[in-house]
Amino acid sequence: MTSDGWELVPSESTFNEELYNQIEKVAMRACQVCIGEKQLLFCLGPRRAPDKTARACASALSGNCNTCKERIPKFARLIGDGGKHFAFCQEISDPNLDKLRQMRQGAAAGNAVTDYQLIVIDSEFQAKFQPSVGDFDHVHFSYNQLTPDDVAAKLKELSVYLNGSFENRFQKLVDDPASLQVIQNELPNLVRPDHWRSVTAWAVSFVAKANGRLWSDLAAYEKFEIMTFAMMTGRSQGNMHFDMQQASNLVDFMGDAHDTSALRVMMDDRSDPETYQVSRVAELLRDRCVTSLCTVTLVWGVDGQPHKSDLDLHTMVGGEELYYGKKQVGKCKLDFDANASTVERNPAENISLNQVGTFTFRINNFKNRDHTDVPFQVVVKKPGFHEVHNGVWPAKQKAGEFLTVCTVTVTSEDLEEKPLELSDAEQKKLASKEAEWERLFGEPKSVVACEEDLELSLVKCAAAQSGFFPPPRGAQEVFSGMLKGKAAASKKPTLAKRCQLETLPGFMKYVTDNDCTVEVNTRNFVPAYVTRIETKTEVMLGKKYPINAYHRKNEPPQQPRSDEQSTVRFDESWGVPSRAKVHGFAEIGNVWFMVLKDAHLPNDPAWPLGAGMYPTHLAPEVHHHRSKWASFHSLVMPSTPESGVPLIGSALIGFPTFQFILNGREISVRSP
């Protein structure tokens, strides 16, 4: 091999130079997305590696040039304008070209986002595939236009939103433009309409690009055109798209609001910064096992705001500084620190004040990794009292130039845990509210649902799986069978049935209609369970059977999420082996739930149980009880059903594909 990338071949090797000259220059015909007055150009490349035969064809076409052997298979499979291949489309008859064209058609059959990689056509791409390498020319592109560098850089920073992990969120928004319009129409009726105005306008804008078509009906290149337009518009900074992050709320509103009245309640509740921050901090302190009565908590990076900087909370205790360098002074201590060495997505710091005194709190940005203004909040909590202080660390402010945020006075009474005293009016109001709770809710109960509660599509097990085993045969019978010849081979599934297995609904229909065995590797699935909520009257919006899915360990379960993938998987606490049998499937709302055989609830503090009491499930007329209802989610422990198979398994949502083992063979099934 020579240093310029060419490989020496025997003289008898055939090389059609005239044919090579015809295909050497490929006219770039990329997909185009208009961003203001600029154009973003991109192609799609299948993620699946090219067939080895493609390299052999490339070798024959290029006279065994190593550079061209790498380029030709890649170029041949690129998809551009109109979802069409544009390389090597000349009207030339050649066996190797024909084989390349045939192979690429099979590689580009699907329209799932996860099947493709977006490739920005910019100066970096152009430099990667120069016409000449060393002294020789190679297969290359010609360009009429390139993506401007600033546009390309911005999209590349936001590429995490284009790899398929956010496809469910795009799909939910695109498939329901009418509900988005309802949300937009309700903005003038909200307490804080500006909180939702930007994200709603952004969503309406990019959803309109689908022209009313369903996400599943769009070709892959059309999906990427919509997603890139969405990423290049709206509010973003660095690798964080604020509107895309906030859009998870829109998806919740579209799915959970019963009517416009409930919609307004939900939107106002979530936009209340004080309510949101206080509840978030309370949950954070509970998770970190902080039990102090008086706390001061610093949080930043909320709702997609800058989160990489190392903000620090400082105060003086008896003339001595309490901070990350000295985490305990007297009875006061820094319970936890954030972003010192490892950047967290939702950073927070907390100081517990366990002694009497007056404390002035200051903020320092030890390391401004965001290189921009960094908004933050400081939440002060004492018995019967809380307040939120908002602030911003300016981009130009240097480390060590402290910002004074607030002063907190702790009295001896604050450190005594005692019942909160209410005024007569407050007591009457609370008594009235409690009486209403008793009348409507009673003593809420949570029971793990079973197959007797919900219609379950059972896996149609083969005879051996259902406990039936044929009687043993004698040696003579076996020998006689051998003399009769080879047994008839089992009938191969038809093409239609094989294709049916590629999608979740088709897969479920197949396994419930045909004798088979279905298993899963539990390390591929997120643990969840379904509960049945019992109250004195009907206070829920027809959602009597909530799904409780775990998103992170050491946190109570929550409703299944399609916007962000869970980080936890089954372990031995759930009673299932690493390869578990599937009992059946239940459709709950718009989510398919997989039930595993022999699974049980964990008895492990790493898996705190939840009852399934979510505020968004309450009817609008009882929504003022949402705080107490939400607290019952952690206070009420779900009991196990007296009979039937409990619905413990996994919610099939949040991932583009799921892996099943059908009759001993692993298959990949696409989400609906």
Secondary structure, 3 states (H helix, E strand, C coil): CCCCCECCCCCCCCCCHHHHHHHCEEECCCEEEEECCEEEEEEEEECCCCCHHHHHHHHHHHCCEHHHHHHHHHHHHCECHHHCECCCCCCCCCHHHHHHHHHHHHHCCCCCHHHEEEEECEHHHHHHCCCEECCEECCEEECCCCECHHHHHHHHHCHHHHCCCCHHHHHHHHCCHHHHHHHHHHHHHCCCHHHHHHHHHHHHHHHHHHCCCCHHHCCHHHHHHHHHHHHHCCCEECCEEHHHHHHHHHHHHHHHCCCHHHHHHHHHHHHCHHHHHHHHHHHHHHHCCCCCCCEEEEEECHHHCCCCCEEEEEEEECCEEEECCECEECCEEEEECCCCCCCCCCCEEEEECCCCEEEEEEEEEEECCCCCCEEEEEEEEECCEEEEEEEEECCCCCCCCCEEEEEEEECCHHHCCCCCCCCHHHHHHHHHHHHHHHHHCCCCEEEECECCCCCCEECCECCCCCCCCCCCCCHHHHHHHHHCCCCCCCCCCCHHHHHHCCEHHHHHHHHHHCCECEEEEHHHCCCEEEEEEECCCCCECCCCCCEEECCCCCCCCECCCCCCCCCCCCCHHHCCCCEEEEEEEEEECCEEEEEECCCCCCCCCCCCCCCCCCHHHECHHHHHHHHHHHHHHHHCCCECCCCCCECEEEECCCCCEEEEEECCEEEEEECC
